[in-house]
Amino acid sequence: MNESDARNVMLLRAYETLPEQDVVHWSEDDRAWATQAALQAEGEQASAAAFLARRARLAAERLSARDRGVRLAVRALTWRPWIGWLLAFLAFTAGVATDSIGPARHINVLAPPLLALLAWNLLVYVLLLAHAAARLGGAGTGGPGPLARLVARLAHTAVSARARERFALPLAAFARDWAGASATLSASRVARVLHTAAAAFAAGALSGMYLRGFALEYRAGWESTFLDASAVHAILAVVLGPAAAISGIPLPDLASLEAIRSGVSPGENAARWIHLYAVTVLLIVLLPRALLALGNLLVERRLANRFPLSLDDGYFQSIARAHHGVAAEIRIQPYSYRPSAQAALGLNALLAGVFGARAEVAIAPAVPYGGEDTLDSAALPGTAVALVVALFPLTATPERENHGAFIGALAARLPRATPLAVLVDESAFAQRFGAERRSERRAAWQRMLAETGREPVFVDLEAQDRTAAERALRAALAHAPARAAQD
């Protein structure tokens, strides 16, 4: 799956995992149409990635035709290649315009602007090595710097929180999720642009230096309050020694250095020093920056052509199963609750709406109140299944020590990569209490489950319309922490 396909997939995922009241321009009929159209185009033997990409591409076209905001959001999050060329051109121009060899046609060999350029680039390399070491060590490396953030904004790969507020809810969710999913790719692109710009600036500085050197004669010398000729010779040997060895241009000896000290003589022709600093800039700036830019370009091409989008969450897996006609195995584990026959039928219908008509639903015996520490292993799946549901009644008052502990114990004993969702049945509560009491009890469950990192799905299993619950369950599947994430 390439970058464009992955972006479309995440766009559609945002539309299909938000509550129905937060979504416009996309309905359950559209969802079914996208699945059927992709199935006809790709066939049943296509890979899950190819099917998901085709389905999302068709959906993105329909959404873009219905909502101009979709086109604007996708455009805002699409990389603009021209930004790299523009910044490189501006950097080269700035380098040419820089007075690289000093005023009054005189070079102080101890303090030309090129020396500051070398020091800056060496500092950047040290910071890059420290960043790489921190990443290998598992330590946090912090976010991008201000210059990297500016380039990302200019290239339209980053959208500010204020800009996201102007999007509709699905587009804001898409922008947030895409920023996280594409962070590595965006970082590689921004790094490549910055390395290229740094190399272009150095190349411009050298070009300007040589152009001015052809038209004007520059003299070279040195002056210092604290250093004598021997100290200056030692410094120049470190800074320009490698360039002297490669180019064959010798550094002056102590007597020659003393002879070009300012105040003693007007200096010497600067050609030797211009060549030595040019070779040094080539070694310290141009070549390393070009290699770093090339490395980031290779990473960028690899990620753009084979985008690392995980398809392991419940949302993608349910679509893939529907595509291949594979029955989804679902286990229901009630806690201190036995659903009525009508609620059990509603539960089967709800899961069939999410996983397809072939979903295989098994309801385990209820775990008694206080029995969270003695879960029956025989009731738990031995291998990864499509979903495990912890089922509670809304009539129960949520307690961290019991209901929360049960969810934690259940999650810890599931096979790896098995998603766990929390379903709260409102049917009995709705018959006994009004809407105001239901809202209060919902809030209590949400507060308790927030501590576990899970969002409950509320549903009246005995009601006829479960469309909102289906969408909420898809959203829970898309973000449900799986057993693998906890290991």
C-alpha positions as CSV (number, residue, x, y, z in Angstrom):
1,M,0.0,0.0,0.0
2,N,1.5,3.3,-1.0
3,E,1.2,6.7,0.7
4,S,-1.8,7.9,-1.2
5,D,-3.7,4.6,-0.6
6,A,-2.9,4.7,3.1
7,R,-4.1,8.3,3.3
8,N,-7.4,7.3,1.7
9,V,-7.8,4.3,4.1
10,M,-7.3,6.5,7.1
11,L,-9.7,9.1,5.7
12,L,-12.4,6.5,5.3
13,R,-11.6,5.0,8.7
14,A,-12.3,8.3,10.4
15,Y,-15.7,8.5,8.7
16,E,-16.6,4.9,9.6
17,T,-15.5,4.9,13.2
18,L,-17.1,8.1,14.6
19,P,-20.6,8.2,16.0
20,E,-23.4,8.6,13.4
21,Q,-24.4,12.0,14.7
22,D,-20.9,13.3,14.0
23,V,-20.7,12.2,10.4
24,V,-22.3,13.7,7.3
25,H,-21.9,12.6,3.7
26,W,-21.3,9.0,4.6
27,S,-24.0,6.4,5.5
28,E,-24.3,2.7,6.1
29,D,-25.6,2.4,2.5
30,D,-22.4,4.1,1.3
31,R,-20.3,1.7,3.4
32,A,-22.0,-1.3,1.8
33,W,-21.6,0.3,-1.7
34,A,-17.9,0.8,-1.2
35,T,-17.4,-2.8,0.0
36,Q,-19.3,-4.2,-3.0
37,A,-17.7,-2.0,-5.6
38,A,-14.2,-2.8,-4.3
39,L,-15.1,-6.5,-4.3
40,Q,-16.1,-6.3,-7.9
41,A,-13.0,-4.4,-8.9
42,E,-10.4,-6.5,-7.0
43,G,-12.1,-9.9,-6.7
44,E,-12.2,-12.2,-3.8
45,Q,-8.6,-13.4,-4.2
46,A,-7.1,-9.9,-3.8
47,S,-5.0,-9.3,-0.7
48,A,-6.6,-7.4,2.2
49,A,-4.3,-4.4,1.6
50,A,-5.4,-4.2,-2.1
51,F,-9.0,-4.5,-1.2
52,L,-8.9,-1.9,1.5
53,A,-7.0,0.5,-0.7
54,R,-9.5,0.1,-3.6
55,R,-12.4,0.5,-1.2
56,A,-10.9,3.6,0.3
57,R,-10.0,5.1,-3.1
58,L,-13.6,4.7,-4.3
59,A,-15.0,6.2,-1.0
60,A,-12.6,9.1,-1.1
61,E,-13.8,10.0,-4.6
62,R,-17.4,9.9,-3.5
63,L,-16.7,12.0,-0.4
64,S,-14.6,14.5,-2.3
65,A,-17.5,15.0,-4.8
66,R,-19.9,15.6,-1.9
67,D,-17.8,17.7,0.4
68,R,-15.3,20.4,-0.6
69,G,-13.8,20.2,2.9
70,V,-12.6,16.6,2.1
71,R,-10.6,17.9,-0.9
72,L,-9.1,20.7,1.2
73,A,-8.1,18.5,4.1
74,V,-6.5,15.9,1.8
75,R,-4.7,18.7,-0.1
76,A,-3.5,20.2,3.2
77,L,-2.0,16.9,4.3
78,T,-0.3,16.1,1.0
79,W,3.4,16.8,0.6
80,R,4.3,19.6,-1.8
81,P,7.6,18.6,-3.6
82,W,8.2,22.1,-4.8
83,I,8.9,23.3,-1.3
84,G,12.2,21.4,-1.3
85,W,13.4,22.9,-4.6
86,L,12.3,26.4,-3.5
87,L,14.1,26.3,-0.2
88,A,17.3,24.9,-1.9
89,F,17.2,27.8,-4.4
90,L,16.7,30.4,-1.6
91,A,19.5,28.8,0.4
92,F,21.9,28.9,-2.5
93,T,20.9,32.5,-3.3
94,A,21.5,33.5,0.3
95,G,24.9,31.7,0.2
96,V,26.0,33.6,-2.9
97,A,24.9,36.9,-1.4
98,T,26.8,36.2,1.8
99,D,30.1,38.2,2.1
100,S,31.9,34.9,2.7
101,I,35.5,36.3,2.8
102,G,35.3,39.5,4.8
103,P,35.0,43.2,4.3
104,A,37.5,45.5,2.6
105,R,38.8,42.6,0.5
106,H,40.7,41.2,3.5
107,I,40.4,37.7,5.0
108,N,41.2,37.1,8.6
109,V,42.1,33.4,8.3
110,L,41.1,32.9,12.0
111,A,37.5,34.3,11.7
112,P,35.9,34.1,8.2
113,P,32.1,33.5,8.1
114,L,33.0,30.1,6.6
115,L,34.5,29.1,9.9
116,A,31.2,29.8,11.6
117,L,29.5,27.7,8.9
118,L,31.8,24.8,9.7
119,A,31.2,25.1,13.4
120,W,27.4,25.2,13.0
121,N,27.4,22.0,10.8
122,L,29.6,20.1,13.2
123,L,27.2,21.0,16.0
124,V,24.3,19.7,13.9
125,Y,26.1,16.4,13.4
126,V,26.7,16.1,17.1
127,L,23.0,16.7,17.8
128,L,22.0,14.1,15.1
129,L,24.3,11.5,16.7
130,A,22.9,12.3,20.2
131,H,19.3,12.0,18.8
132,A,20.1,8.6,17.2
133,A,21.8,7.3,20.4
134,A,18.8,8.4,22.4
135,R,16.4,6.7,20.0
136,L,18.4,3.4,20.1
137,G,18.5,3.6,23.9
138,G,14.7,3.9,24.0
139,A,14.7,7.4,25.5
140,G,12.4,10.1,24.3
141,T,13.9,12.4,21.7
142,G,11.3,15.2,21.9
143,G,9.4,16.7,19.0
144,P,10.8,18.4,15.9
145,G,12.6,21.7,16.3
146,P,11.1,25.1,15.2
147,L,12.8,25.0,11.8
148,A,11.5,21.5,11.1
149,R,8.0,22.5,12.1
150,L,8.1,25.5,9.9
151,V,9.1,23.4,6.9
152,A,6.4,20.9,7.7
153,R,3.8,23.7,7.7
154,L,5.1,25.2,4.5
155,A,5.0,21.7,2.8
156,H,1.4,21.2,4.1
157,T,2.3,18.0,6.0
158,A,1.3,19.4,9.4
159,V,-1.9,21.1,10.4
160,S,-2.1,23.1,13.6
161,A,-4.7,22.3,16.2
162,R,-6.4,25.6,15.5
163,A,-6.7,24.7,11.8
164,R,-8.1,21.2,12.7
165,E,-10.9,23.0,14.7
166,R,-12.2,24.4,11.4
167,F,-12.6,20.8,10.0
168,A,-15.7,18.7,10.4
169,L,-15.2,16.1,13.1
170,P,-14.2,13.2,10.8
171,L,-11.7,15.4,9.0
172,A,-10.2,16.6,12.3
173,A,-9.9,13.0,13.4
174,F,-8.3,12.1,10.1
175,A,-5.8,14.9,10.3
176,R,-4.8,13.9,13.8
177,D,-4.5,10.2,13.0
178,W,-2.6,10.8,9.7
179,A,-0.1,13.1,11.5
180,G,0.7,10.2,13.8
181,A,0.8,7.5,11.1
182,S,2.9,9.6,8.7
183,A,5.3,11.1,11.3
184,T,8.3,9.1,10.2
185,L,7.8,9.8,6.5
186,S,7.2,13.5,7.2
187,A,10.4,13.6,9.4
188,S,12.4,12.0,6.6
189,R,11.1,14.5,4.1
190,V,11.7,17.5,6.3
191,A,15.2,16.3,7.2
192,R,16.0,15.8,3.5
193,V,14.9,19.3,2.7
194,L,16.9,20.8,5.5
195,H,20.1,18.9,4.6
196,T,19.7,19.9,1.0
197,A,19.2,23.5,1.9
198,A,22.3,23.4,4.2
199,A,24.4,22.0,1.3
200,A,22.9,24.5,-1.1
201,F,23.8,27.4,1.2
202,A,27.4,26.2,1.5
203,A,27.6,25.7,-2.2
204,G,26.3,29.2,-2.7
205,A,28.8,30.7,-0.3
206,L,31.7,29.0,-2.1
207,S,30.3,30.1,-5.5
208,G,30.1,33.7,-4.4
209,M,33.5,33.5,-2.9
210,Y,35.1,32.3,-6.1
211,L,33.1,34.7,-8.3
212,R,34.3,37.7,-6.2
213,G,37.8,36.3,-6.2
214,F,37.9,36.3,-10.0
215,A,37.0,40.0,-10.2
216,L,38.8,41.3,-7.1
217,E,42.1,40.6,-5.3
218,Y,41.7,39.5,-1.7
219,R,44.5,39.6,0.8
220,A,44.8,37.1,3.7
221,G,46.3,37.7,7.1
222,W,45.4,37.3,10.8
223,E,45.3,39.1,14.0
224,S,44.7,38.2,17.6
225,T,44.9,39.7,21.1
226,F,45.7,36.4,22.8
227,L,47.2,34.1,20.3
228,D,50.7,34.0,18.9
229,A,51.9,32.5,15.6
230,S,52.5,29.0,17.1
231,A,49.0,28.8,18.5
232,V,47.5,30.0,15.2
233,H,49.5,27.4,13.4
234,A,48.1,24.7,15.7
235,I,44.5,25.8,15.1
236,L,44.9,26.0,11.4
237,A,46.5,22.6,11.3
238,V,43.4,21.1,12.9
239,V,40.9,23.1,10.8
240,L,42.6,23.1,7.4
241,G,45.1,20.2,7.8
242,P,42.8,17.6,6.1
243,A,42.2,20.0,3.2
244,A,45.9,20.7,2.8
245,A,46.7,17.0,2.7
246,I,44.0,16.3,0.1
247,S,44.7,19.3,-2.1
248,G,48.4,19.4,-1.8
249,I,48.3,23.1,-0.9
250,P,50.7,23.5,2.0
251,L,49.9,25.4,5.2
252,P,52.4,28.2,5.9
253,D,55.1,27.6,8.5
254,L,55.5,29.7,11.6
255,A,57.7,32.3,9.9
256,S,55.3,32.7,7.1
257,L,52.4,33.1,9.5
258,E,54.3,35.7,11.5
259,A,55.0,37.5,8.2
260,I,51.3,37.9,7.3
261,R,50.2,39.1,10.8
262,S,48.1,42.3,10.5
263,G,50.0,45.3,11.5
264,V,53.3,43.7,10.3
265,S,52.4,43.3,6.6
266,P,49.4,43.8,4.3
267,G,49.1,40.0,4.1
268,E,49.4,37.7,1.1
269,N,47.3,36.8,-1.9
270,A,44.3,34.9,-0.5
271,A,44.0,32.2,-3.2
272,R,45.7,29.6,-1.1
273,W,43.3,30.2,1.8
274,I,40.2,30.3,-0.4
275,H,41.1,26.9,-1.9
276,L,41.8,25.4,1.6
277,Y,38.5,26.6,3.0
278,A,36.6,25.5,-0.1
279,V,38.0,21.9,0.3
280,T,37.2,22.0,4.0
281,V,33.6,23.1,3.4
282,L,33.4,20.3,0.8
283,L,34.6,17.7,3.4
284,I,32.6,19.0,6.4
285,V,29.4,20.4,4.9
286,L,28.7,19.4,1.3
287,L,29.6,15.7,1.3
288,P,28.1,14.9,4.7
289,R,24.9,16.9,4.0
290,A,24.6,15.3,0.6
291,L,24.9,11.8,2.1
292,L,22.4,12.6,4.9
293,A,19.9,14.0,2.3
294,L,20.4,10.8,0.2
295,G,19.8,8.6,3.2
296,N,16.6,10.4,4.0
297,L,15.5,10.3,0.4
298,L,15.9,6.5,0.3
299,V,13.9,6.2,3.5
300,E,11.3,8.6,2.1
301,R,10.9,6.6,-1.1
302,R,10.6,3.3,0.7
303,L,7.9,4.6,3.1
304,A,6.0,6.4,0.4
305,N,5.9,3.2,-1.8
306,R,5.3,0.8,1.0
307,F,3.6,2.8,3.7
308,P,3.8,1.1,7.1
309,L,0.1,1.1,8.0
310,S,-0.8,-1.6,10.5
311,L,-4.0,-3.5,9.4
312,D,-4.2,-5.4,12.7
313,D,-6.9,-3.5,14.5
314,G,-10.5,-4.7,14.7
315,Y,-11.8,-2.2,12.1
316,F,-9.5,-3.4,9.3
317,Q,-9.8,-7.0,10.3
318,S,-13.6,-7.0,10.2
319,I,-13.5,-5.5,6.7
320,A,-10.9,-8.0,5.5
321,R,-13.0,-10.9,6.9
322,A,-16.1,-9.7,5.1
323,H,-14.1,-9.4,1.9
324,H,-12.8,-13.0,2.1
325,G,-16.1,-14.4,3.5
326,V,-14.3,-15.6,6.7
327,A,-16.5,-16.0,9.7
328,A,-15.5,-13.8,12.7
329,E,-15.2,-15.7,16.0
330,I,-16.5,-13.6,18.8
331,R,-16.6,-14.4,22.5
332,I,-18.9,-12.7,25.0
333,Q,-18.0,-12.8,28.6
334,P,-20.8,-11.4,30.8
335,Y,-20.1,-10.1,34.4
336,S,-22.7,-10.6,37.0
337,Y,-25.3,-10.5,34.3
338,R,-27.3,-12.9,32.2
339,P,-28.8,-11.4,29.1
340,S,-32.4,-12.1,28.3
341,A,-33.3,-14.2,25.2
342,Q,-34.3,-11.0,23.4
343,A,-31.1,-9.3,24.4
344,A,-29.1,-12.3,23.2
345,L,-30.8,-12.0,19.8
346,G,-30.0,-8.3,19.7
347,L,-26.4,-9.0,20.6
348,N,-26.1,-11.4,17.7
349,A,-27.7,-8.9,15.4
350,L,-25.4,-6.2,16.5
351,L,-22.3,-8.2,15.9
352,A,-23.6,-9.5,12.6
353,G,-24.0,-5.8,11.5
354,V,-20.3,-5.2,12.4
355,F,-18.7,-8.5,11.4
356,G,-21.1,-9.9,8.8
357,A,-23.8,-12.4,8.8
358,R,-21.4,-15.3,9.2
359,A,-20.1,-14.0,12.6
360,E,-19.9,-16.9,15.1
361,V,-20.9,-15.6,18.6
362,A,-20.4,-17.6,21.7
363,I,-21.8,-16.4,25.1
364,A,-19.9,-17.8,28.0
365,P,-21.4,-18.3,31.5
366,A,-21.5,-15.1,33.5
367,V,-18.7,-14.5,36.0
368,P,-20.3,-13.9,39.4
369,Y,-19.8,-10.6,41.2
370,G,-16.5,-10.7,43.0
371,G,-15.2,-13.6,40.8
372,E,-12.9,-11.5,38.7
373,D,-9.9,-13.3,40.2
374,T,-11.1,-16.7,39.4
375,L,-11.8,-16.6,35.6
376,D,-12.5,-20.0,34.1
377,S,-9.7,-20.6,31.5
378,A,-12.0,-22.9,29.6
379,A,-14.3,-20.0,28.8
380,L,-11.5,-18.0,27.3
381,P,-10.3,-18.5,23.7
382,G,-7.1,-20.4,23.4
383,T,-6.1,-18.6,20.2
384,A,-6.6,-15.1,18.9
385,V,-10.2,-14.4,17.9
386,A,-11.9,-11.4,16.1
387,L,-13.2,-9.9,19.4
388,V,-13.8,-10.6,23.0
389,V,-16.6,-8.6,24.6
390,A,-16.9,-7.8,28.3
391,L,-20.6,-7.5,28.8
392,F,-22.2,-5.5,31.7
393,P,-25.7,-4.3,32.5
394,L,-26.2,-0.5,32.9
395,T,-28.2,-1.3,36.0
396,A,-24.9,-2.1,37.8
397,T,-23.1,0.7,39.5
398,P,-19.5,0.6,38.1
399,E,-16.8,-0.1,40.6
400,R,-13.1,0.0,40.0
401,E,-12.4,-2.8,42.5
402,N,-14.8,-5.2,40.7
403,H,-15.8,-4.2,37.2
404,G,-12.5,-2.5,36.5
405,A,-10.6,-5.4,38.0
406,F,-12.6,-7.8,35.9
407,I,-11.7,-6.0,32.7
408,G,-8.0,-5.9,33.6
409,A,-8.0,-9.6,34.5
410,L,-9.8,-10.5,31.3
411,A,-7.4,-8.4,29.1
412,A,-4.3,-9.9,30.8
413,R,-5.5,-13.5,30.0
414,L,-6.5,-13.1,26.4
415,P,-4.3,-14.5,23.6
416,R,-2.0,-12.0,21.9
417,A,-3.5,-9.6,19.3
418,T,-7.0,-10.2,20.6
419,P,-9.0,-7.0,20.8
420,L,-11.3,-6.4,23.9
421,A,-14.4,-4.2,23.8
422,V,-16.6,-3.2,26.7
423,L,-20.4,-3.4,26.0
424,V,-23.0,-2.1,28.4
425,D,-26.6,-3.3,27.9
426,E,-29.1,-0.6,28.6
427,S,-32.3,-2.6,28.0
428,A,-33.3,-3.4,31.6
429,F,-32.3,0.1,32.8
430,A,-34.3,1.8,30.0
431,Q,-37.4,0.0,31.1
432,R,-37.1,1.1,34.7
433,F,-35.6,4.6,34.5
434,G,-35.8,7.7,32.3
435,A,-33.3,9.3,30.0
436,E,-31.8,11.6,32.7
437,R,-30.9,8.7,35.0
438,R,-29.4,6.9,32.0
439,S,-27.1,9.8,31.2
440,E,-25.9,9.9,34.8
441,R,-25.2,6.2,34.8
442,R,-23.4,6.3,31.4
443,A,-21.2,9.1,32.7
444,A,-20.3,6.9,35.7
445,W,-19.3,4.0,33.5
446,Q,-17.2,6.3,31.3
447,R,-15.3,7.8,34.2
448,M,-14.5,4.3,35.6
449,L,-13.4,2.9,32.2
450,A,-11.3,6.0,31.4
451,E,-8.9,4.7,34.0
452,T,-8.5,1.5,31.9
453,G,-8.0,3.3,28.6
454,R,-11.3,1.9,27.2
455,E,-14.4,3.5,25.9
456,P,-17.7,1.7,26.6
457,V,-20.2,0.9,23.9
458,F,-23.8,1.6,25.2
459,V,-26.6,-0.3,23.5
460,D,-30.2,-1.3,24.2
461,L,-29.9,-4.9,23.0
462,E,-33.7,-5.3,23.1
463,A,-34.4,-2.3,20.9
464,Q,-34.9,-2.6,17.1
465,D,-32.5,0.1,16.0
466,R,-28.8,-0.6,16.8
467,T,-27.2,1.5,14.0
468,A,-25.6,3.9,16.5
469,A,-24.2,1.0,18.5
470,E,-22.7,-0.6,15.4
471,R,-20.8,2.6,14.6
472,A,-19.7,2.9,18.2
473,L,-18.5,-0.7,18.3
474,R,-16.5,-0.1,15.1
475,A,-14.9,2.9,16.7
476,A,-14.1,0.9,19.8
477,L,-12.5,-1.8,17.6
478,A,-10.4,0.8,15.8
479,H,-8.9,2.0,19.1
480,A,-9.3,-1.0,21.5
481,P,-6.0,-1.8,23.2
482,A,-5.2,-5.4,22.3
483,R,-3.3,-8.0,24.4
484,A,-0.2,-7.6,22.2
485,A,0.0,-3.9,23.0
486,Q,0.3,-4.7,26.7
487,D,3.1,-7.2,26.5
